[in-house]
Amino acid sequence: MPTPAIAVHGGAGRWERDPETLGRVQQVLREAVETGLRVLNSGSALDAVVEAVKVMEDSGVLNAGVGSTVDLSGSVSMDAGVMYSRTGRAGAVAYVKYPRNPVVLARYVMELTDHVLLVGDAADLLASRLGLERHPGPLERVRRMYGEAVQRIARGEVPQRFYSRSISLWLSKFPTGTVGAVAVDREGELAAATSTGGVFLKMPGRVGDSPIVGAGFYANRCAAASATGIGEFIILYHLSLRAVEAVCNALDVAEAAERVMADFTSRFGRDTAGFIVIDRLGRAYGAYNTQAMPWAYGAGGRIELRGL
């Protein structure tokens, strides 16, 4: 019988190294793993990853749920996806603004509809009719950051490479990143979930990898993965699918993950992505080509914090 295990991540990218930031991020990841492990005592891998991601969405520390960043219009728009090996099905939502916890709405899409992906106003209407809690809007720190960016634009202080410079500024000031979770339960079933607020000052309507099956998340009967990074590259490469397939065809999870990460980096360069992956035996690994990717692992009563 497999040992229940879960891994979570807080996003790949540039991370502040001050003790306060590290402490906040590590505490959220620990709480997410603790929640997932409690669920795994009697629940499924799907239950575990959804509840773990909810913890991170609700924290306000990471770029998902309550802590989501804003696009060029100043609006929060979120993406999320889940997949479960028992049914082989997936559910996802993109460009949603209503739900506090997009990962919960993604699960409803998987379990209550005939579809895989719902987007925009229609997905928000479903969230409302299902009675999901409403998103409170951008946090004060996010609104302040957006206001500063708008003022720079008005003063003509916009660098030629505005998009990349804005991302760098955002990542250097706030500890935010896409969140994800992967888990295996007592029955050997696996699940993956990913949730994000997207890229700071993205074009309204932009959708990244997080709600795309095989890109931002993937799970089958031998492994599950959740990705983070530059969504456009992750979509083109189908990073989570490739990570899972590599693990399924190898004996060593770490070796398989590093091989996929090396190939991805050779195509798209460094500082572009990362992922966590777990196999049916509960062995997990986090691979990334960025400065850091905080992630945590829990199994058998122990919790390990890694990636920072």
Secondary structure, 3 states (H helix, E strand, C coil): CCCCEEEEECCCECCCCCHHHHHHHHHHHHHHHHHHHHHHCCCCHHHHHHHHHHHHHHHCCCCCHHHCCCCCCCCCCEEEEEEECCCCEEEEEEEECCECCHHHHHHHHHHHCCCCEEEHHHHHHHHHHCCCCECCCCCHHHHHHHHHHHHHHHCCCCCCCHHHHHHHHHHHHCCCCCEEEEEECCCCCEEEEEEECCCCCCCCCCCCCCCCECCCEEECCCEEEEEEECHHHHHHHCHHHHHHHHHHCCCCHHHHHHHHHHHHHHHHCCCCEEEEEEECCCCEEEEECCCECCEEEEECCEEEEECC
